[in-house]
Amino acid sequence: MIELRKVTKRYGRTEALKGVSLTAPDGCVLGLLGVNGAGKTTMLNLMTGYLPPTAGQVLVDGTDMLANPRFCKRRIGYLPEQPPLYDEMTVTAYLTFVSRLREVKAASIPGHVRDILGLCGLEEVADRPLGKLSKGYRQRAGIAQALCGDPSTLIFDEPTVGLDPRQVVEIRRLIRTLGQTHTVIFSSHLLAEVSQLCTRAAILHEGRLVWEDDLTAQRADGHIDLRVVIAGRESEVSRALRDAPGFRSLKALPAPAPGLAEYTLSLDEAPGEPLPQERLFRLLAARDLPLIRLEPEPTGLEDIFLRVTQREGGNA
Amino acid sequence: MTAIWRKELQAYFFTPVAYVFMGVFLLLASLFFYLLILAQRSSDLLTFLRYMSYLWMLLSPVLTMRLMAEERQKRTDQLLMTSPVSVTGIVLGKYLAALTVLLATVLLTLVYVAVVARYGAAYPGELLTGYLGFILQGCAFVAIDLLVSALVRSPIVAATAAFGVNFALWMMDLATLFAPEWLSGILRFVSLYSRNEPFLMGQLSWAGVFYDLSVIAAALLTAVWAQDRRRRA
């Protein structure tokens, strides 16, 4: 498990991350979204111990990265945006070197490297120099090096950027396979990629974490989030909303005008029943609470991304 | 650290770097050997060592130029820095790999000693101290040039800058001849060449040994600090 606690990172006067707290629980596939310059790479560099935070803590399985970097780094495999490859080395020699670097016992290195070559589909290029491989194979070699030493967490920075469509599909398939046995954290600016591959997603904007949620729960759950503006006394309105059929949760928003109340409301969608909006409308009408506005809250990742990045005053 | 040492050693011998270094070193050493020993019918190996020691200044940047700068240029430093090896381990591994090539080259120069011992007179005591100073001086140059490589991003810049620094160190030694008394005293105190003089006269100078080791330690610690500092900036 990786945890960021109020992490801030400054480069000179520029604050790349501003007090970010985030947890990647064991077994999750976490997608980190954000526009260019949002702070995604900085966050990954902090998680891997490549950069130290200016303030705050990075914890790996409960251990502080700065206090015990060796313990933490053994548990993390990292593929930076540009795969860190030595062009003159063959794929096998390179993975052997990285395995030694990651303290794999000498006797088990050949078997370990063979397993990784198989998992990443690199057997046929095992004896070729890295400098002579295609971009797709180089990316696979980059992922393979992250697997050396059998870390429990894999961190990939924009793993599919610059690849052709076929290579993108192959790398996504590999990430999906790895996600079954590892905690995977990767950054992307492709919303569809994160929707497809991840169990959790987080959105960074201008160095701040502006949204984070469990995507599997969102996908599986039969509910709708609504934003409503209703005329009436706040206590009366909130009581009526709590009585709505299929009521789940309610969150009050600042009143848009005197005499009006605004809420976000979560209601269950029951098969065979009228739409939650219709049931809500009838309930409010029965209680003489005029419904001024009713609209579904965007739940697709794309809508969420646009909403949270615009709300934060971004230019996305 | 061992993994880094092995990898760097392989890199030296899988690319022309080690062969260029050893080849040029031995070529120039052979020229000195011919001019100073064979042509003169002399057994003065200490003078031969004095001339060979100038080759460190010239060739040490060849060994060190890629060590740190290329990792930054190709961004492979991200692999090293996110591995369980400490920055000190990385710097030491690289330094020891360069020293291995340097010592292998020194070992090959024993051929010249063997020739003199066979056909002339070689004195083991003075030769041992002469070689000790010669090796320590080489180690100090490699440490200084590794530091230069840690400070820049391109191997070519690292080589050029390292040669500039080495040349300045040599010029500093020459400047002792012209500088005012107080300044030449300081220059002589810090000069790697002046410090090597006792060894070249067959004397074991503990001050010289301590000085060379201090220069090595200071250069390597500064290289570690520079790597760390860059990440914190």
Interface residues (C-beta under 8 A of the other chain):
Chain A: Y11 G12 T48 G49 Y50 L51 P52 P69 R70 K73 R74 I76 Y78 P80 Q82 P84 L85 Y86 D87 E88 M89 A93 F97 V98 R100 L101 R102 E103 Q145
Chain B: T2 A3 I4 R6 K7 Q10 A11 F14 T15 K74 R75 T76 D77 Q78 L79 L80 M81 T82 S83 P84 V85 S86 R231 R232 A233
